[in-house]
Structures are given as C-alpha cells and as structure tokens.
Amino acid sequence: MTPPPLRRPRAVLFDLFHTLVSVRPSADTGGHTWHDLGVSHEAWETVLFADRPGRAVGRTRDAFEGMRLLAHEIDPSIPLHRIERAARRRIQRFDRTLADPEPSVTDAVRRLRAAGARTALVSNACFDEIGAWPRSPLAPLFDATVFSCEIGRIKPDREIYETALARIGVAAADAVFVGDGGSDEHRGAREAGLRTVLVTRLAALPPERLAARRAHADHEFEDVETFATTCWRTDDDRALPRRGGGPGPGRRTRRGPRSDRRAGVPRARRGVRPGGRRPRRGAVAARGRARRRPRPPPPRRLQADRPRQARERVPRAGRRPRRVPADLGSGGRAEPRLPRHGLPISLLDLGAALAGTTGLVLRPGAADERFVFNAAGHAIDVEGLLCVAREGGAPIANPVKDSMESKLHPASRDLLAVVYGSRKVAPPARMREVAERLAALLARETGGSAEVSVLPAA
C-alpha cells in the first residue's frame, strides 16, 4: 500500500527491538530462550511480558536472578544450571544484535539527522539486554536514549515519551514515534501527543496481530528505511547524481553547450575583462582566495563513556575527601573506596538488598556461590570472600564487587553503605570513626539521616 503523506517532523522517537534491530538465533548462541529453558513459547511470552520480577523497570537488575524468577514462575523444577545457561546465551544474542545492526537501518537514521531531525530512542528493556548498547553503531546516532530500566517507567506510560522529548527539547506536536507496536506503545505515544508510525518488517507478525497494532498507528511503512526515504524526500534529491556517474536532472555541467564551442565562440581569458588589461597576478590570486568557501569541520562523533578503572578514580577522590564521587555504586565499574582511608565500601539499594528476606548478614561465600556484577552479565565467584548476604539466602556484595540487583539506581531512596576492614588495618574503634564520618558525609549530601553499626564477620 502507498504510505499516506506525513508532514516532516522536527524529531523522531524510535523504538529499538523489532524496529531498528531484531534478535535472531544463531548457531553459537543457541535458539530461543524458551527452548533453552525447555518450556513452551506461549508460557515464556506470558511471564516475560507480565514481568512480575520488574526487570524492565530496573527492580531486578541481576540477569541470572531475573531469569530464575521467570523460569520458576513457569516450572519451579527447572534446574539452576539450565537457567544460568539460558541467561548467558540470551545476553550473547542481544549483544551480537546490537553490535551488528543492518547497514540500511543505520543509513536511514543518518539520513534523518543529516536532514536536521533530532533523534531519540525510547525502549522497554532490562539491563542485561542493553549491555552492548554503548558499543553499537546505532548509539552515536541518537541525541537522547531512554531505557525503561533506567527511569523506572515502561511504555505505554506517557512519562517515558515525555522524558525523551524533554531531553531533546522538542514539543510532542513536532515529533513522531516510530515502532513495531509492541507493548501498546503507539497508544501511549498518542496519549503523549505524538503522531505514530508503524513499521512491520522486522517484527514479522501474523496478519491478525498486525491488524490489532494498526489501531493506534497514524501511518504505516514497511521499515525504517522506507519511512526515511519517503518522508525526507526533498527537491534537492533531484540534483543528486544518477547511478553511473552522469549528471542528474537539474544539474549544470562544468562546460557550456557543445554548440557554442563548435561555433568558435572564444573563451575569455581568466581575469581579463573585455577591453581591459590583465590584472596583476597577486590580485587574481587574492580574488581567487576570496571566492573559496571554507571547508566545514568534520562532524564530531560522540563516543560512549567508557568505564573508568579504580586507579583513575580513587586518587581524585582522595584529593577531595569532602565529596562523594559521582559514580559511586554505578553498575559494572570497579567498586569505590572510602576517600583518605583506602577501605573498600559497598553502596547498595537497601530495598533491593532486602528483597524477599528479613535481614542481612556478613559471612564468607560458600562453594559455587556467585553473582552477576555488571550489565553485560559477567559473574564473580565469591567462595571464601567476606560477603554481605541475605539472611538464609545468596550473597549480594563483597569488597571486590557488588551484585547488579543491589546496586544503586536513579529511583533508589534508602541506601546501605558497608565499609570493609580487618582488625589489623582498622580496629573496631577506628572502624566506628570511619563509618560515622561516611554516614555524616552521605547524610549531608543526600539531605537524609543515617545510622551506624559495627558488626563482626560471622
């Protein structure tokens, strides 16, 4: 069908999965997650989109724990080794998908930006699905990126669209949302005041499901490339060269018509006016330089921020002991140390740390105990390490790394700070002094209150 005319917007908000990229099985990363778990496709989709563990809103950040909760909601007898394998292979599939998008898709987004449109990404995603996003060729092509797990809101909540619009500084009436229609995203976009565009190729939906998604779409295109080509076609496109190198319609050739040359029309010598004398060579050169237009500088390519190592951050924190480093508790980075004392600390979201338990204990890690400590799904073996653990449950932090599910995030309200130290390095009186100074610093910086306890290891 011929797409309806669409007024050119100032900004385009894109969905990510099944709109710009599509996660496909491969030989080395396995098939589908439901197949790896040994459950039916329907059962897996039901628990995945219901999302009771809150993976998409950042409530459950650990990839293995999130997979375990979903799998045991379907069948509590699924063994842990199968769940761990399914979680690992799922992360690999998403990482590969983000690292290698279709060239036609990246070209289409570049075309929109070259035409002056602002671009933003609005995606329902959990942390283990977007671990490779900073390395994706798509990442530098967006002026703003809004993931549901980072702001605690999911589509079709209008707040997630409004957050993206605020970050790019464009009103809803001047923007469109482009997506495959999953999660009822077009309805939410309309409620936020956006025009909506449905793209269908990557989702590959059956006709009955596609018909339901058309209900809230103002326009429909096969894919992002067709959308960009159709809506951003300009009069300047007629001046582009044709294939084969010949001049396109409306372009002037460098020389005049051949009939003039055949008629013997003499060419004027460069720099000589009719009836005048040739100017000095310096004048010609100066006039030639004045005609040249300065070459525009190459566009700056935004690079994703790389995680800084502890040796880069700790000395800086030591020179400014009165301030808390801005990246304390951030996912995937080396754990922070207390300024001036060099003692390792854990900064944890207290609500996430206490989830499903009555308290926390200090104990050594048992054999085969591990947890995921970054969004890429990397795990640390904590056997023999002093750990903060849920009472009667798994460890969530230690002096080396903190688990993803217990790390601080933008929606955190209650904070637990754990300072680790041995009796040789810091006796109990010294540890209390250090803990009280840290508590005072955190209370001052956050405007809250703090309590201090010094506990021996179990």
Sequence and secondary structure as in RCSB ss.txt:
>XXXX:A:sequence
MTPPPLRRPRAVLFDLFHTLVSVRPSADTGGHTWHDLGVSHEAWETVLFADRPGRAVGRTRDAFEGMRLLAHEID
PSIPLHRIERAARRRIQRFDRTLADPEPSVTDAVRRLRAAGARTALVSNACFDEIGAWPRSPLAPLFDATVFSCE
IGRIKPDREIYETALARIGVAAADAVFVGDGGSDEHRGAREAGLRTVLVTRLAALPPERLAARRAHADHEFEDVE
TFATTCWRTDDDRALPRRGGGPGPGRRTRRGPRSDRRAGVPRARRGVRPGGRRPRRGAVAARGRARRRPRPPPPR
RLQADRPRQARERVPRAGRRPRRVPADLGSGGRAEPRLPRHGLPISLLDLGAALAGTTGLVLRPGAADERFVFNA
AGHAIDVEGLLCVAREGGAPIANPVKDSMESKLHPASRDLLAVVYGSRKVAPPARMREVAERLAALLARETGGSA
EVSVLPAA
>XXXX:A:secstr
         SEEEE  BTTTB    BTTTBS HHHHHT  HHHHHHHHHH TT TTTTS   HHHHHHHHHHHH 
TTS HHHHHHHHHHHHHHHHHHHHS  HHHHHHHHHHHHTT EEEEEE   GGGSTTGGGSTTGGG SEEEEHHH
HT  TT HHHHHHHHHHHT  GGGEEEEE  GGGHHHHHHHTT EEEEE TTT   HHHHHHHGGG SEEESSHH
HHHHHHT  GGGGGS  TTS   TT   SS  HHHHHTT     TT  TTS    HHHHHHHHHHHS        
         HHHHHHHHHH TTS  TTTT TTS   B TTT  BEEEEEHHHHTTTSS EEEEEB TT EEE ST
T  EEE BTSEEEEETTS EEE SS B GGGB  TT  SEEEEE   TTTS HHHHHHHHHHHHHHHHHHHT   
        
